[in-house]
Amino acid sequence: MLRDGRRSVAEISDALRFSAPTAFRRAFHRWTGRSPRDHRAQLGRRAPGERSASWPAEPTARPAREMGSMFG
């Protein structure tokens, strides 16, 4: 979702059912060590299809609201 620059972090947060955009930003930072904005900027500098080595296959923490089958 971050790869698609048409959606804001707030829209992504809502789509993933976080309680607030700040909860998504904090969780994303815990998982990757950087903000969603920084991650999106770095994606822009990658070759098409190249993945970030720091993005975990499974998140280490769940958001405030249950995410259902998205990560579980």
CYANA upper distance limits for C-alpha pairs under 8 A (distance plus 0.5 A):
  1 MET  CA      5 GLY  CA      8.44
  1 MET  CA      7 ARG  CA      7.98
  1 MET  CA     12 ILE  CA      7.31
  2 LEU  CA      7 ARG  CA      8.02
  2 LEU  CA      9 VAL  CA      8.17
  2 LEU  CA     12 ILE  CA      8.25
  2 LEU  CA     36 PRO  CA      7.80
  2 LEU  CA     39 HIS  CA      8.41
  2 LEU  CA     40 ARG  CA      6.28
  3 ARG  CA     40 ARG  CA      6.79
  3 ARG  CA     43 LEU  CA      7.20
  3 ARG  CA     44 GLY  CA      8.47
  5 GLY  CA     40 ARG  CA      8.37
  7 ARG  CA     11 GLU  CA      6.45
  7 ARG  CA     12 ILE  CA      7.07
  8 SER  CA     12 ILE  CA      6.81
  9 VAL  CA     13 SER  CA      6.48
  9 VAL  CA     21 PRO  CA      7.28
  9 VAL  CA     36 PRO  CA      7.78
 10 ALA  CA     14 ASP  CA      6.70
 10 ALA  CA     20 ALA  CA      8.19
 10 ALA  CA     21 PRO  CA      5.52
 11 GLU  CA     15 ALA  CA      6.62
 12 ILE  CA     16 LEU  CA      6.66
 13 SER  CA     17 ARG  CA      6.72
 13 SER  CA     18 PHE  CA      5.90
 13 SER  CA     19 SER  CA      8.44
 13 SER  CA     20 ALA  CA      7.26
 13 SER  CA     21 PRO  CA      5.77
 13 SER  CA     24 PHE  CA      6.18
 14 ASP  CA     18 PHE  CA      6.36
 14 ASP  CA     19 SER  CA      8.11
 14 ASP  CA     20 ALA  CA      7.79
 14 ASP  CA     21 PRO  CA      7.83
 16 LEU  CA     67 MET  CA      7.11
 17 ARG  CA     65 ARG  CA      6.89
 17 ARG  CA     66 GLU  CA      8.03
 17 ARG  CA     67 MET  CA      6.88
 18 PHE  CA     23 ALA  CA      6.96
 18 PHE  CA     24 PHE  CA      6.58
 18 PHE  CA     63 PRO  CA      6.33
 18 PHE  CA     64 ALA  CA      6.58
 18 PHE  CA     65 ARG  CA      6.27
 18 PHE  CA     67 MET  CA      8.44
 19 SER  CA     23 ALA  CA      7.03
 19 SER  CA     63 PRO  CA      8.15
 19 SER  CA     64 ALA  CA      6.38
 19 SER  CA     65 ARG  CA      6.73
 20 ALA  CA     24 PHE  CA      7.25
 21 PRO  CA     25 ARG  CA      6.74
 22 THR  CA     26 ARG  CA      6.63
 23 ALA  CA     27 ALA  CA      6.64
 23 ALA  CA     63 PRO  CA      7.46
 23 ALA  CA     64 ALA  CA      7.81
 24 PHE  CA     28 PHE  CA      6.41
 24 PHE  CA     63 PRO  CA      7.59
 25 ARG  CA     29 HIS  CA      6.60
 25 ARG  CA     35 SER  CA      6.80
 25 ARG  CA     36 PRO  CA      6.91
 26 ARG  CA     30 ARG  CA      6.77
 26 ARG  CA     35 SER  CA      8.38
 27 ALA  CA     31 TRP  CA      6.73
 27 ALA  CA     61 ALA  CA      7.58
 27 ALA  CA     62 ARG  CA      8.26
 27 ALA  CA     63 PRO  CA      7.35
 28 PHE  CA     32 THR  CA      6.54
 28 PHE  CA     33 GLY  CA      8.16
 28 PHE  CA     34 ARG  CA      7.78
 28 PHE  CA     35 SER  CA      7.03
 28 PHE  CA     36 PRO  CA      7.04
 29 HIS  CA     33 GLY  CA      5.30
 29 HIS  CA     34 ARG  CA      5.27
 29 HIS  CA     35 SER  CA      5.67
 29 HIS  CA     36 PRO  CA      7.84
 30 ARG  CA     34 ARG  CA      8.26
 31 TRP  CA     55 TRP  CA      7.75
 31 TRP  CA     56 PRO  CA      7.31
 31 TRP  CA     59 PRO  CA      6.61
 31 TRP  CA     60 THR  CA      6.93
 31 TRP  CA     61 ALA  CA      8.20
 32 THR  CA     54 SER  CA      6.17
 32 THR  CA     55 TRP  CA      6.17
 32 THR  CA     56 PRO  CA      7.66
 33 GLY  CA     54 SER  CA      8.43
 34 ARG  CA     38 ASP  CA      6.69
 34 ARG  CA     39 HIS  CA      6.99
 35 SER  CA     39 HIS  CA      6.66
 36 PRO  CA     40 ARG  CA      6.52
 37 ARG  CA     41 ALA  CA      6.69
 38 ASP  CA     42 GLN  CA      6.71
 39 HIS  CA     43 LEU  CA      6.71
 40 ARG  CA     44 GLY  CA      7.00
 41 ALA  CA     45 ARG  CA      7.47
 42 GLN  CA     46 ARG  CA      7.27
 43 LEU  CA     52 SER  CA      8.17
 46 ARG  CA     50 GLU  CA      6.67
 46 ARG  CA     51 ARG  CA      8.48
 58 GLU  CA     71 PHE  CA      7.39
 59 PRO  CA     71 PHE  CA      7.93
 62 ARG  CA     66 GLU  CA      7.61
 62 ARG  CA     67 MET  CA      8.02
 63 PRO  CA     67 MET  CA      7.76
 67 MET  CA     71 PHE  CA      7.19
 67 MET  CA     72 GLY  CA      7.96
 68 GLY  CA     72 GLY  CA      6.72
